[in-house]
Structures are given as structure tokens and as C-alpha cells.
């Protein structure tokens, strides 16, 4: 984190004040500039300090209340600063999807990594073997879902001279037509047999992703989660898990973690303690679109609610007709894979006053322009700033390398670095 503070502000980072060039990130943060009057250029993405803190605390409380361990998916933000905050708020570790992400995590000292994928890349396995051998405190767990995958892992780890075995969990697929994972319990058993025959791997649990259940409903998701729990119990009865190790049972994206909590509460007593590992990641920033509609907190409002933390500020650069306007932000700046941005606020370019974005709708995005449709009640002119709510955090974070963390009064208190 100290190294991040020492990084020099320059042309690599969008929207930062031109007159800050040459300062370190830490020195710029110490100036506590205002997002709107401190020299930032548009478009500029802001992350609400208050909302991020609220969301971190809420998921910690939720996990503790339901007896869940928590390894939030780091691919959402790829931000070591946010990982540190998640760990401070009780996270067991951080989830990754690909080797590059795991390498970023290790570069910033993450001690526990859950890779929610089968790892069959020989070069990555060679790197992993070196990391495990060099650090006895490093804990790594990944999926296996095929006999061939197990064979590739074993071959690569033997070639690398690995001295520590790699912990694996058998992935149960979420059904026909779903994403990865062995489709049947019998196939899962075949994979487990292959792990037992490989001297470089240890079977420590079962896992999967309920978000891929085809035509998902609450009951279908629960049915699949019950299959996952039953698989864990069957493997335990058969003595398949590594003796003396906690048994990992893991699931949980950002749309169905209430179902995960409910079904995992019914995991029977097994021969070793169970690590009930939730992996939701989008909660840290939440959003104003996809997850606003899908969040389980809509179904359990008594347990709290997440707050959207993103706002993209862009400037009106053209107002060619009474029913049309254009902003200087587009696909390079805003996520658009699930929903278009939502116009929320207008900040006057004349006096800085802020008003709701009444009668203003984002109708499309070009590479560097947002197309606005404006109604008769819309107050908007060239030079105004428009605050946009965004959907799908995973494709918002990856467009910005350094994101201002902003308090409610507009003060920039820090900068969140990402590594995609």
C-alpha cells in the first residue's frame, strides 16, 4: 500500500488534475481536493467513501450472523486497497478466477486465495508451486471438475518439483447447460478418485456457483445447493476428504447468497469442522442497475441494504436539439454490457448547484459519447455536469486504473488503484 501511495500521477490516469502531474498519489490525496472544483477533468469516475464503508460492514455482519466465512471475489475490483479493507472486515481470503489475478493478490500479500476455476496451465502451476514452497503460511484452494484436469495438474506439479500439495475442491456443475463443473454426482466421484491417486493434490471440499443454475428460481437454486451439501456429506462418509483439515463447502455469487446462507445452515455434522465459504464480490460497490434488482437484500430487507457507490460524472459537450444532448463519456468509461448508465443528477456549469436529472435518459453510448434523450422538463445546457449511476461493477472497475474515493461533500480522500 505504501508503494501505491508513492506512485507518480501522470498521463496514465484518466481524469486526474493536470496540475497534479508529478505529485505522488499519496501527496495528491493529502491535498483533499474537491471532485468538482479541484481541477479534475471529465469524465471522472467517483467511488463513494461512505457507501463503500457501509457495504463492507453490512456483508461482515451478514456473514457473521449466518455463520459463513467469506472470500469475496476480487475480480470485481482488482484493487489491493479494497482487498485490504475486505480482510479488515473479516474476510477469510480473496477469490480469484485466473492465474493473473492470483499473482496480483500475492504481490500484495494475500495469504489465502480461493481460485474458482480449474487450474491446468503448466506455467501457472509452476508459479503456484514456487509460492507454496516459499511461504508455509500461504493457503491456496482451487476447483477440479475433470479427470483430465487432475492429470494435467499432477503432471505439471510433479515437473515443477512441488513439495506441498495443492488443495482442491470438486466442482459440482449447476445443471445441464450451465457453465463449468462435473454434471453428476457420479462424475464428481470419478474426479475425487483421480485426486486421491495424484500425489500432488489434496481433496478438501466441494464447491460450485449457484448463479449458473439454468432458469434460476429460488427453489431451483436451493435444490442445487442441497445437492452440493449432500455431495459433501457423501464424500465425508466415504472418507474422501483430507483427514485433519476443515471441509470446505463453497458457493455464493451476489444474487443468491440468501439461499446459500439458508441451505448451508442445514449442513449436517461432518467428521471435521466445515468452512462454509461465501464468495460474493459485487457488494463492495453495488450498483444502480443489475445488482440493484438482483440483490438478496431485496428479499430480506430486515437484514439491511447495500448502497450504490459508483457515480460517473460527465460533461454536456453538445445540445444540438431540444430533445437531444451528448456527454463526453462513453463505452471507454462506463459499463454497458448489462444496462445503460442512469442519469441521476445535474450539476450546473454556471453556479455549481445540483438538481435531479429530471426528464433526462441515456439512450445509447458511443466510444466517447453518451447519447441523452431529453424531455420538455429537462434543464440542461452545454457545460453542465451529469452524474450517472452505473450497472455491473465488474465492467466498471476495469475501465479505470485510479479511482477517486469521494466523501459526500465532494472531498477526495484517497485513490483506489486497480490491476486488470
Secondary structure, 3 states (H helix, E strand, C coil): CHHHHCCECCCCCCCCCHHHCCCEHHHHHHCCCECCCCCCCCCEEEEEHHHHHHHHHHHHHHHHHCCCEECCECCCCCCHHHHHHHHHCCCCCEEECCHHHHHHHHHCCCCEEEEEEECCCHHHHHHHHHHHHHCCCCEEEEEECCHHHHHHHHHHHHHCCCCCCEEEEEEECCCCCCCCCECCHHHHHHHHHHHHHCCCEEEEEEECCHHHCCCCCHHHHHHHHHHHHHHHHHHHHCCCCCCCCCEEEEECCCCCHHHHHHHHCCCCCCCCCEEEEECCCHHHCCCCCHHHHHCHHHCCHHHCCCCCCEEEEEEEEEEEECCEEEECCCCCCCCCCCCCCEEEEEECCCCCCEEECCCEEEEEECCCCEEEEECCCCCCCCCCEEEEECCCCHHHHCCCCEEEEECCCCEEEEEEECCC
